[in-house]
Amino acid sequence: MRHPWQVFCIAVLIGSLTLVGCAPTSTPDSESSTTESTTTTVNPFDDYTPRLEGMAKVEMVVNGQSIVIELNGEDAPITAGNFADLVERGVYDGLAFHRVIRDPEPFVAQGGDPVGKDPSVPIAQLGRGGYVEPETGARRDLPLEIKLEGSEDPVYGRASLDGSKVTLKHEKGTIAMARSQAPNSASAQFYFTLAELSFLDGNYAVFGKVVEGIDVVDSIQMGDRIESARLIEGADNLIK
């Protein structure tokens, strides 16, 4: 059974791209369904691009220190591919971490809102922006991508409430996509987990993990900016 503050976190996470703190004393009014998703063997996103067909690594520099992130295109090809593509486009360079929550318990460090490229925009106003395709002027939104153990392909477009069966779990140091209430609304914003957050498994798309520099992640403060992000391995696995 979930602790009440965990249920409240899920309700708030689904309600906004801005991840917010969750106090143990909160009284939740969760909108989550208790119906388990059905796994499908048909993948309607075989031709979706960008996608990452294999593994890759990204080096992100924050406060002059390196964070190396392993992207898992084997279990989350669309989500990992989107992140790798945005890295290659320089989208994350200069963006701020606009939400960092450590109290009452370690939660997440969230950043990646493209609106924050303009330094005159207050940090408090970040949290709802997404990536806009320069070629079309349309916002890029991703299908929620959750792979379950024993499945050949991920499930798309719906959350799985049985987190125990999720392949990519919210362990400390994982990277996942923030989204609004709509399942297919993740775009550019991501978060690092500052602790194991198993109650989020199946509701948000994890697509990689920090393999070097977890101490740098632990030291991120609200307002810190990504100095640079670049693909250092696996660029050949990115299909555009």
C-alpha positions in Angstrom: 0.0 0.0 0.0 1.3 3.5 -0.9 2.0 6.0 1.8 -0.5 8.9 1.5 2.2 11.4 0.4 3.2 9.1 -2.4 -0.3 9.0 -3.7 -0.4 12.8 -3.5 2.9 13.0 -5.5 1.4 10.9 -8.3 -1.7 13.0 -8.5 0.3 16.3 -8.6 2.8 14.9 -11.0 0.1 13.9 -13.5 -1.6 17.3 -13.0 1.3 19.5 -14.1 4.7 19.4 -15.8 6.1 21.1 -12.7 7.1 18.5 -10.2 6.3 19.8 -6.7 7.1 18.8 -3.1 5.0 16.2 -1.3 4.7 16.4 2.4 3.8 13.3 4.5 1.0 15.2 6.1 -0.8 16.1 2.8 -4.3 14.7 2.3 -4.5 13.5 -1.3 -7.4 13.4 -3.7 -5.8 11.0 -6.2 -7.2 10.8 -9.7 -5.3 7.7 -10.5 -7.2 4.7 -11.9 -7.0 1.3 -10.3 -7.3 -0.5 -13.6 -4.1 -2.2 -14.8 -3.1 -1.6 -18.4 -3.2 -4.4 -20.9 0.1 -5.3 -22.6 0.0 -5.3 -26.4 2.4 -7.1 -28.7 1.7 -4.7 -31.5 4.0 -1.7 -31.7 2.4 1.1 -33.5 5.5 3.2 -33.3 8.0 1.1 -35.3 8.7 4.0 -37.7 8.7 6.8 -35.1 11.7 9.1 -35.3 13.8 10.3 -33.7 14.5 7.0 -32.0 17.6 5.4 -30.3 18.2 1.8 -31.5 20.7 0.7 -28.8 22.6 2.5 -26.1 24.2 5.9 -25.9 25.9 8.2 -23.4 25.5 12.0 -22.8 27.8 14.2 -20.9 26.1 17.0 -19.2 28.0 19.8 -17.5 26.5 21.6 -14.5 28.5 24.0 -12.3 31.6 23.0 -14.1 31.2 19.3 -13.2 30.4 16.4 -15.5 27.4 14.1 -15.3 27.5 11.1 -17.6 24.0 9.7 -18.5 23.5 6.3 -20.1 20.5 6.4 -22.4 18.6 3.1 -22.8 17.3 2.9 -26.4 16.8 -0.8 -26.0 13.9 -0.5 -23.6 12.9 3.2 -24.3 13.8 3.9 -27.9 11.5 6.8 -28.5 12.0 8.6 -25.2 15.8 8.1 -25.3 15.9 9.0 -28.9 14.0 12.3 -28.3 16.5 13.2 -25.5 19.5 12.4 -27.7 18.1 14.4 -30.5 17.5 17.4 -28.3 21.0 17.1 -27.0 22.4 17.1 -30.5 20.3 20.2 -31.4 21.8 22.1 -28.4 18.3 22.5 -26.8 19.5 21.8 -23.3 22.5 24.2 -23.3 21.8 27.0 -20.9 18.6 25.7 -19.5 17.8 25.8 -15.8 16.8 23.3 -13.2 13.6 25.0 -12.1 12.4 22.5 -9.6 14.6 20.7 -7.0 13.0 19.0 -4.1 14.8 17.4 -1.2 12.4 18.0 1.7 10.7 16.4 3.4 12.4 13.6 1.5 14.7 13.5 -1.5 12.5 13.6 -4.7 13.7 15.1 -8.0 15.8 17.7 -9.8 13.8 18.8 -12.8 14.9 20.9 -15.8 14.8 21.1 -19.5 12.1 23.7 -20.1 13.1 25.4 -23.4 11.4 28.6 -22.3 14.3 29.0 -19.9 16.7 29.6 -22.8 15.7 33.3 -22.2 17.6 34.2 -19.0 15.1 37.1 -18.4 12.3 34.5 -17.7 12.0 34.0 -13.9 12.7 30.5 -12.7 9.2 30.5 -11.0 7.6 30.8 -14.5 9.2 27.6 -15.9 7.7 24.2 -15.9 5.1 24.1 -18.7 7.2 24.6 -21.9 8.0 22.0 -24.5 10.2 21.7 -27.6 8.8 23.3 -30.7 9.9 21.9 -34.1 11.6 24.8 -36.0 10.6 23.2 -39.3 6.9 23.1 -38.6 6.3 25.3 -35.6 4.5 22.4 -33.9 5.3 21.2 -30.4 6.9 17.8 -30.2 5.0 15.6 -27.7 6.0 12.0 -27.0 3.9 8.9 -26.5 4.2 7.6 -22.9 6.6 4.7 -23.3 6.6 2.0 -20.6 8.2 -1.4 -21.2 7.1 -4.3 -19.0 9.2 -7.4 -18.2 8.7 -10.2 -20.7 7.4 -7.9 -23.4 9.2 -7.4 -26.7 8.0 -3.8 -27.2 6.9 -1.0 -24.8 3.3 -0.2 -24.1 2.5 3.3 -25.5 0.0 5.9 -24.4 -1.1 4.6 -21.1 0.3 4.1 -17.6 0.8 0.8 -16.0 -0.1 0.8 -12.3 1.8 -2.5 -11.7 5.2 -0.9 -11.2 6.8 -4.2 -10.2 6.6 -5.3 -13.8 8.3 -2.2 -15.3 11.7 -2.8 -16.9 13.1 0.7 -16.2 12.4 1.6 -12.6 12.8 4.8 -10.7 16.0 4.0 -8.9 18.2 6.8 -7.5 20.0 8.5 -10.3 17.6 7.6 -13.1 16.5 10.1 -15.7 12.8 10.3 -16.8 10.4 12.6 -18.6 8.0 15.0 -16.9 4.6 15.3 -18.4 1.1 16.8 -17.8 -2.1 15.0 -17.1 -2.2 13.8 -20.7 -0.1 10.6 -21.0 1.4 11.7 -24.3 2.5 15.1 -23.3 6.2 14.7 -22.4 8.4 16.9 -24.6 11.7 18.2 -23.4 11.5 18.5 -19.6 13.2 15.7 -17.7 14.1 14.9 -14.1 16.8 13.1 -12.2 15.6 11.1 -9.2 17.3 11.9 -5.9 16.2 8.7 -4.3 14.4 5.5 -5.2 10.9 6.4 -6.1 9.2 3.1 -6.9 5.7 4.6 -6.5 6.3 6.4 -9.8 7.2 3.2 -11.8 4.9 2.8 -14.7 3.5 6.3 -14.6 6.5 8.2 -16.0 8.9 7.1 -18.8 12.4 6.3 -17.4 14.9 6.3 -20.3 18.3 6.1 -18.7 20.5 6.5 -15.6 23.5 8.5 -14.3 26.6 6.3 -14.5 29.1 9.0 -13.5 28.7 12.2 -11.4 25.8 11.2 -9.1 27.4 13.5 -6.5 27.0 16.4 -9.0 23.3 15.5 -9.3 23.0 15.5 -5.5 24.4 19.0 -5.4 22.1 20.6 -8.0 20.3 23.6 -6.7 17.2 25.3 -8.1 18.4 27.9 -10.7 21.5 26.0 -11.6 21.9 25.8 -15.4 23.1 23.2 -17.8 26.3 24.6 -19.3 26.4 22.0 -22.0 25.1 18.6 -23.1 26.6 16.4 -25.8 26.5 12.9 -27.1 29.8 11.1 -26.3 28.8 7.6 -27.3 26.2 5.9 -29.5 25.5 8.7 -31.9 25.3 6.1 -34.7 22.4 4.5 -32.9 20.3 7.7 -33.2 17.8 7.4 -36.1 16.3 10.7 -37.3 
